[in-house]
Amino acid sequence: MAIFKSWFIDFEPFKNSEFVDSELGKIPKGWNVGKLKELTKDIRSGRGRYIIGAKQGEYPLWGANGVLGYINEYDVKGFAILTGRVGTLGNVFLVSGKFAISDNVLTLIPKEKIYTFFIYLWMKTQLNFESLNVGTSQPLITKTTLGNENIIVPPKSILQKLYQLVEPLFQKIILNEKQISILVKIRDVLLPLLVFGRLRVEEI
């Protein structure tokens, strides 16, 4: 996030560039302002599922607040950015691998891999979720509203440099999160056995 702020908010590496006016303020010449949907190949919501909290599956089921459970089917493969669609707004997750999404989540699939971390960091730091809320009885963001949000679009050469710089960091974060998830599943299996005396510590 510090790198993102330095490059794309404060423009510190580009201070000597010529700046021009845009819908989002002054930006370096050669940069553009586009729509979020232009950097994605798909923005989709998930399907309703009725086994939330299930633990027996292989693939995590993501909701607006994080993982809801584990099921035996997946919707998405690869990198994606997730955010709440209805009810809970404001959380943003970067997810990879094979996973499922609930119907209260919007999933953004980057058009190219170099957009992945840029979109995620921009949504985490710059997106005003309150301004996107079109709900009445409860908060709601639509695919159209989210996709039409303005976003600064740097040249691809700069996005490539960002990707090469932060990709190893995110891979380490993702690996740590997967290891934590495995440990949580092991805990959920072993703890009831220990509590009810069906398994002794020395047997583990």
N, C-alpha and C positions, 0 to 999 in steps of 0.2 A: 504493500500500500504506500510505503514511503517512496518507492521508485515511481509508482504511478503518479503520485502527487507532484513529485519533482519534474517529471517529464511532461505530463498532460494537464496539470492545473497551474503550476508555477512556470512551466516552460523553461526551466533553468538551463538545460543543455542547448536551448535555441534562442537565448537572449540576444544574440547578435543577428538573428534573422529579421527580415522585414515582416511587420505584422499588418494584418488587414482586419476590417470589421466583419462580423458574422452575427447570426442569430444568437449565438452563445457568447458574444463578446469578442475581443481581439484574439486572433489565432495566427500562427505563422503562415506566411504566404506559401501557397502550395497545398495547404491543408484544406479540408472541406467540412461542412456540416451536413450530415445525412440523417436518415431514419434508422432506428435500431433494426428494423426488419431487413434493411439492405445488407446488414452484416450477418444475417442468419439465413439458413436455408429452410428453417421451419420453426414456428412457434406453436406449440400444441398444449392442450390440457389432457389430463389422464382420464382413466375410466373409474367408475364407482366399483369399489370392492367391499365385500362384506365379511372379510376375515382379518380385519385390522387387528394387529397385536399377535398374529400367528407367528410362531417361532420355528416351525418345522421346515420352511422353505429355504431355498438356496439364495434367492435374490432379494435384496432390500426393497421394501415398498416405501417410497418417500412421500411425505406430506408436507404441509406448509411450515411445520415446526421441526422437521427432521425425519428420521426413520420411524415408521409406524409399526413395522414388523417385517417378516420374511415370508415370501411366497414362492411358488414353483413356476412362475412365468415372469418374463420381463418385456418391457415396452421399448427400451432405449439401450443402445450399445455404443460405447465410446464416451467422449466428453460432452457434457451438457451443463447449462446453467439453469437452476430451478429457483422459482419464487412463488409465493402464495398467490392464488387466484381469488379466493373467497374466504372470508372469515378473518384469517391472519394475514396481514400484509407487512412487508418490510424485510423479511428474512430472505437472504440470497445464499444459495449453496452451489459450489462447484463439485460436480459428481462425475465419476468415470466408471468404466466397466459395464456390466449388465445390471440393469435395475428397472424397477417398475415405478410408476407415478400414479398417485391418487387423483381424483377429480377436483381437488382443491388446489392443484399446483399447475403453474404454467412452466413449460420446458422450452428453452431456447437452444437450438442446435446451430452452432456456428457454421457459417458458409465455408470458411477455411480455418485451418488449425491456428493460424496466426492471430485470428480474432478472439480466440477462446479466453485467454486471461485478460485481454483488454476489456471485453464485454463484462466479464465477471467483476473486475475491479471498478469499472465505471458504474455498474449497477450498485455495488456495495457502497461507493463513496459519493456518487453524484445524483442518483435517481431519487426524485421526490415522490414517494409512493402516495402521499396524501393528495397530491395534485392529480394522480391517475385514478383515484377512487370514484367510481360511478355508481356505487351501491346506495341503497336507501335503508332497508332494514338491517343490512350488514355490509361490511366493506367488500368491495368487488373491483377487480381489475380485469379488463377484457384483453383478448389477444390483439385486437385492432388498436386499442388505446396504447398498449405497451409497444407494439410494433411501430407506431407512428411517433414515438418519442424521439426528439432530436438528440444527436450524439456527434461529438467531434470525431472526424475520420482522418487520422494522420496518413501519410504515404505508407505503402506496404513495406518499404525498406525499414522504416522505423518500427513498425509493428513486428517485423521479423526479428529485429534486434531485441525488442522487449520479450518476445517469445523465447528466444535462445537464452536470455538472461534469467527469466523467472521459471521456466519449465522445470529445471532440476529441483527448485525449491518446492514447487507444487507437487511434484512426484513424490518427494519425501513426505510432505504433509498427507497426501492421499494414502501412502503406504502406512503411515502411523495410524490414520483413521481406520484402515482396514484391519490392522492388528488389534486395535481397541475393540472393534466390532466383534472380532473372533473371541477375544477374551470375555466380552460381555455375554456372548452366547454360551461359552463354557461355564461362566459363573451361574447363569440362569438354569443350567442343567444340574450342576453339582450342588448348589446351595440348598435346594429342597431335600436332597439326599442326605446332606450333612445335618440339617436341622432335625430331621425325623429319624436320625440314627441309622439310616440305611447304608451309609458309607462313612468310614473312618478316615481321618486325615492321613494316617500312615498308609492307607490303601491307595491314595491318589498318586 
